[in-house]
Amino acid sequence: MALYINQTGKLKEVKEKPFKLEKDIQKVFEANLPAIMGLELVKSEFAIKNKRIDTLAYDPQTCAFIIIEYKRDKNISVVDQGFTYLSLMLENKADFIVEYNESLKRNLKREEVDWSQTRVAFVSPSFTENQIQATNFKDIVIELWEVKQYENDTLAISPIKKSTAAESIKPITQQTQTLKNVTAEIKVYTEQDHIDKASDLTAELYEKFKSAILNLADDIEVKPQKFYIAFKKGKNVTDIAILKKSLKLFINTKAGQLDDSKKLAQDVSNIGHWGNGDYQIQVEDDKNLEYIMSLIKQAIQ
């Protein structure tokens, strides 16, 4: 994709400025992990069992550890390396918790970590078609992120999305014990996992709200999590928990910052809740659909 600067109506192309070292990419990501991926930096160059992880991060939304590797060399198998690191983590859980507590001066307990949400992210200026196809499974816990640097100090960062027709990786992972062990413990959740819990009426209600949310802005992503389905535009905008006979919507704004004249949203900032943000709305029908969309739109930046 070509990038241009509009100088009084005349376009001037901004040329790509390749990263000299993998370390340069790593520095950018580690300094901006909350903004780029919504993660906390735990440790740079984390060494364990004769292996070195480029970046160890933690996802406060899913309560899970994330391993990030940076690549300029295209000739690698991201699947093999990814599953090696996942297996390493699952076999040495205590070491990761100790590193988290020592690095961040906290007291994270083993049972507070959701190991089923562990994943690996590879970051590179580009990936080969083989690498993209090798990770194009709906339930693989390996992500690919492309990052490009340009001459005017602009960076373009984007995750590579899986195709809507992506199949399951489980038939392949049953062939070796290591892969089988990893996929037995780590779970990638889908929309269907959540919809299966609902009645037909609630499933239909979810589709109406989903469609309305996606129409609020371009490039809103649907990201199923363990307890809810997240709708993200950079950050989480709203989350929907599908119950048997209703939906719970969480709006990602801070307490006191939501303009809600009808007082439909409940302030849950001081009580436990699944989604992000301080406001929750429980719905059993779509009679306030348009008004609720006006509330959710306030969370879009």
C-alpha positions in Angstrom: 0.0 0.0 0.0 1.4 3.4 -1.0 1.4 6.2 1.5 1.2 9.9 0.5 1.4 13.3 2.1 -1.1 15.8 0.7 0.9 19.0 0.2 -1.6 21.7 -0.9 -3.3 19.3 -3.3 -0.2 17.6 -4.6 0.6 14.2 -3.4 4.1 13.3 -2.3 4.9 9.6 -1.7 6.3 8.7 1.7 8.7 5.9 1.2 9.1 2.9 3.5 12.1 3.0 5.7 13.0 -0.6 6.6 14.0 -1.5 10.1 17.7 -2.2 10.4 17.4 -4.7 13.3 14.7 -6.8 14.9 15.7 -5.0 18.1 14.4 -1.7 16.6 10.9 -3.3 16.2 11.1 -4.7 19.6 11.9 -1.3 21.2 8.9 0.3 19.5 6.4 -2.4 20.6 7.7 -2.7 24.2 7.5 1.0 24.7 3.9 1.1 23.4 2.4 -2.3 24.3 -0.7 -0.9 26.0 -1.6 1.3 23.0 -0.8 -1.3 20.3 -2.0 -4.6 21.8 -3.6 -3.7 25.1 -0.9 -5.6 27.0 1.4 -5.0 29.9 5.2 -5.5 29.5 6.5 -8.1 31.9 10.0 -8.8 30.7 12.2 -8.1 27.7 14.5 -11.0 26.7 13.0 -13.4 29.2 15.3 -16.5 29.5 13.9 -19.9 30.5 15.2 -23.4 29.9 17.9 -22.4 27.5 15.5 -20.4 25.4 15.0 -16.7 25.1 11.6 -15.0 24.6 11.9 -11.6 23.0 9.0 -10.1 25.0 6.9 -11.6 27.7 3.6 -9.6 28.2 0.4 -10.0 30.1 -3.1 -9.4 29.0 -5.2 -7.9 31.9 -8.4 -8.5 30.0 -8.0 -12.2 29.6 -5.7 -12.7 32.6 -3.2 -14.5 30.4 0.5 -14.4 29.4 1.4 -13.5 25.8 4.7 -14.3 24.1 5.9 -11.9 21.4 8.6 -12.6 18.9 10.0 -10.2 16.3 11.2 -11.4 12.9 13.0 -9.8 9.9 13.9 -13.2 8.4 11.0 -14.7 6.5 12.4 -18.2 6.4 11.0 -19.5 9.7 8.1 -21.8 10.6 5.9 -19.6 12.9 3.7 -22.6 13.7 6.6 -24.8 15.0 8.2 -22.0 16.9 4.9 -20.8 18.3 3.9 -24.2 19.6 7.4 -24.7 21.1 7.0 -21.5 23.2 3.4 -22.4 24.2 4.5 -25.8 25.4 7.4 -24.2 27.2 5.1 -21.9 29.1 2.5 -24.6 30.0 5.3 -26.8 31.4 6.9 -24.0 33.4 3.9 -22.0 34.7 5.5 -21.1 38.1 8.5 -19.5 36.4 6.2 -17.1 34.4 4.3 -16.1 37.5 7.5 -15.5 39.5 8.8 -13.3 36.7 5.5 -11.4 36.6 5.6 -10.7 40.4 9.3 -9.8 40.5 9.1 -7.5 37.4 5.9 -5.7 38.2 6.1 -5.9 42.1 2.7 -7.6 42.3 1.3 -10.8 43.9 -0.3 -12.7 41.0 -1.4 -16.2 42.1 -1.4 -19.3 39.9 -5.1 -19.7 40.0 -5.7 -16.1 38.8 -4.0 -16.9 35.5 -6.2 -18.2 32.7 -3.8 -20.5 30.9 -6.4 -21.4 28.3 -6.1 -17.9 26.9 -2.3 -18.0 26.4 -1.1 -17.0 22.9 2.0 -16.2 20.8 2.3 -13.1 18.5 4.9 -12.8 15.8 5.7 -9.3 14.6 7.5 -8.6 11.3 7.6 -6.1 8.4 6.0 -8.8 6.3 5.1 -12.5 6.2 5.3 -15.0 3.4 2.1 -16.5 1.9 3.1 -19.9 3.5 3.4 -18.3 6.9 0.0 -16.7 6.6 -1.6 -19.9 5.3 0.0 -21.9 8.1 -1.7 -19.8 10.7 -5.0 -19.5 8.9 -7.0 -21.6 11.4 -9.9 -20.3 13.3 -8.7 -21.9 16.6 -4.9 -21.4 16.4 -3.4 -19.3 19.2 -0.7 -17.8 17.0 -1.1 -14.2 15.7 0.8 -12.4 13.0 1.3 -8.6 13.2 2.8 -6.6 10.4 4.7 -3.4 11.1 6.1 -1.0 8.5 8.2 2.2 9.1 8.1 5.2 6.9 10.5 8.1 6.3 8.2 10.7 8.0 8.4 8.7 11.3 5.0 7.1 10.6 4.4 3.5 11.5 1.7 1.2 10.1 0.8 -1.7 12.5 -1.9 -4.2 11.7 -2.8 -7.8 12.7 -3.3 -10.2 9.8 -6.9 -11.4 9.9 -7.9 -15.0 9.4 -10.2 -15.8 6.5 -13.9 -16.3 7.4 -13.6 -19.8 6.0 -10.7 -20.8 8.2 -10.9 -24.4 9.4 -9.9 -26.0 12.7 -6.3 -26.9 13.4 -7.2 -29.7 15.8 -7.0 -32.6 13.2 -3.4 -31.5 12.5 -2.4 -31.1 16.2 -3.6 -34.6 17.1 -0.6 -36.0 15.1 2.1 -35.2 17.7 1.8 -35.3 21.5 3.3 -31.8 22.1 0.8 -30.2 19.8 -2.0 -32.3 21.3 -1.1 -31.2 24.8 -1.0 -27.6 23.9 -4.4 -27.6 22.2 -5.9 -29.6 25.0 -5.2 -26.8 27.5 -5.5 -23.7 25.3 -8.9 -22.7 24.0 -9.7 -20.2 21.2 -13.3 -19.1 21.7 -15.7 -18.4 18.8 -19.0 -16.6 18.5 -20.7 -19.9 18.1 -19.4 -21.0 21.6 -21.4 -18.1 23.1 -24.4 -18.3 20.8 -24.9 -22.0 21.7 -25.6 -21.0 25.3 -28.6 -18.8 24.2 -32.2 -19.4 23.3 -33.1 -18.9 19.6 -34.7 -15.5 20.5 -31.5 -14.3 22.4 -29.3 -15.5 19.5 -31.4 -13.5 17.1 -31.2 -10.5 19.5 -27.4 -10.7 19.5 -27.3 -10.7 15.7 -29.4 -7.5 15.7 -27.1 -5.7 18.2 -24.0 -7.0 16.5 -25.1 -5.6 13.1 -25.9 -2.3 14.7 -22.6 -2.0 16.4 -20.6 -2.9 13.2 -22.5 -0.1 11.5 -21.4 2.5 14.0 -17.9 2.8 12.4 -15.5 1.2 9.9 -13.1 -1.5 10.9 -14.8 -2.6 14.1 -13.4 -6.1 14.9 -15.4 -8.9 16.6 -13.1 -10.8 19.1 -14.7 -13.6 21.1 -13.3 -14.0 24.5 -13.9 -16.6 27.3 -16.8 -14.8 29.0 -18.0 -12.3 26.3 -17.6 -11.1 22.7 -15.5 -8.0 22.3 -16.1 -5.3 19.7 -12.9 -3.5 19.1 -11.7 -0.4 17.2 -8.2 -0.1 18.5 -9.4 -0.7 22.0 -12.6 -2.5 23.2 -15.6 -0.3 22.5 -18.2 -2.6 23.9 -18.5 -6.2 25.0 -21.5 -8.5 24.9 -22.1 -11.4 27.3 -24.7 -13.7 25.8 -27.0 -15.2 28.5 -29.8 -17.7 28.1 -32.6 -15.2 27.9 -30.8 -11.8 27.7 -27.7 -9.9 26.7 -25.3 -8.0 28.9 -23.6 -5.1 27.2 -20.6 -3.4 28.7 -19.7 0.1 27.4 -16.0 1.0 27.7 -16.2 4.5 29.2 -15.2 5.5 32.7 -17.8 6.2 35.5 -19.2 9.6 35.1 -18.3 10.0 31.5 -21.3 8.5 29.8 -24.1 10.8 28.6 -27.1 8.6 29.4 -30.3 10.7 29.7 -32.5 7.7 30.0 -30.4 6.2 32.8 -30.4 2.8 31.1 -26.8 2.0 31.9 -25.8 0.8 35.4 -22.5 2.0 36.9 -20.6 -1.3 37.7 -17.2 0.4 38.4 -17.3 -0.8 42.0 -18.6 -4.4 41.4 -17.2 -7.3 39.6 -18.1 -7.7 36.0 -16.9 -9.5 32.9 -16.5 -6.8 30.2 -14.4 -3.6 29.9 -15.6 -0.2 31.0 -17.7 1.0 33.9 -21.2 0.7 32.4 -23.5 -2.3 31.9 -26.9 -2.6 30.2 -29.0 -5.8 30.3 -31.5 -6.2 27.4 -34.1 -8.8 26.6 -35.4 -7.1 23.4 -34.4 -4.4 20.9 -36.8 -1.6 21.8 -34.0 0.7 22.9 -31.5 -0.5 20.2 -31.0 2.9 18.6 -30.6 4.7 21.9 -28.1 2.1 23.2 -26.1 2.5 20.0 -25.9 6.3 20.8 -24.3 5.3 24.1 -21.9 2.8 22.6 -20.8 5.4 20.0 -19.5 7.5 22.8 -16.9 4.9 23.5 -15.5 5.1 19.9 -12.5 7.3 19.5 
